[in-house]
């Protein structure tokens, strides 16, 4: 097996820097039915020039990248759902809500507005130089490679399809068949689109180290996806025998990739350009500069005095950072007293349950 790079590299900066290279994730909300034709899609103000060119050359893949952005964010939020930082992100579309009366403009006006915003928009996601940033870079680059590979396997582009490069050895106990996921093609497209911003920044002296760190984390995510590829097989023969065995390569799902990366999160390695001291810690109050939407309003768990709070990440005392919490009583309807009737149906009653819900102040 080839050598895989360590999963994360962190670079602590002397000054706070937002992850502007992750602005492309904004297309999760930005590409919608109001964009007609590839020209409008490719003019998205979250893209740099090379990403615009990629979009124009590969319009068939842009919806896959949009889906990948959304799923990567959802997976990040799932993996950190019990943490103070829960991958919270303000994904208001660039240019505002196209459906609002306030923003009913001609396409030409919207086009001009997006170009003006390109220079001044801030992306309140996460501060650079943190494990959280490293995780997002790794997961999102893998997410794009994953979704693009799925598109190839589904035959959405004439330029790619199933992996036909696999050839069995003479001693192999099976034959290659079915549709093996063409992961090399998906990884190549991910590098072209996701890495474009940091490749540009790596040519500038002031940002070269940070850009190389980001590129490393991007590649680490894609390598993990390759590492988690598995073999699926099917037997062919009389009465279930396995006279002939055919196999194909299958990608892991995004949840498996997210869980693997999350398991390595605490073992991230820090890279320092020079000694500048420690600046660890994300704000738990709303702070765009540090890339946090805070924990106010987050649902937390009340624990008893006998519980070990350190082992309960979503406890109110830990999640709310000593700001206190408010408990509300709510009523919820749910199915109950379900019975199975032969054959084949299930009937249930509807019960009202009273719950106590606690949220951080």
Order of alpha helices (4+ residues) and beta strands (2+ residues): beta-alpha-alpha-alpha-alpha-alpha-alpha-beta-alpha-alpha-alpha-beta-beta-alpha-beta-beta-alpha-beta-beta
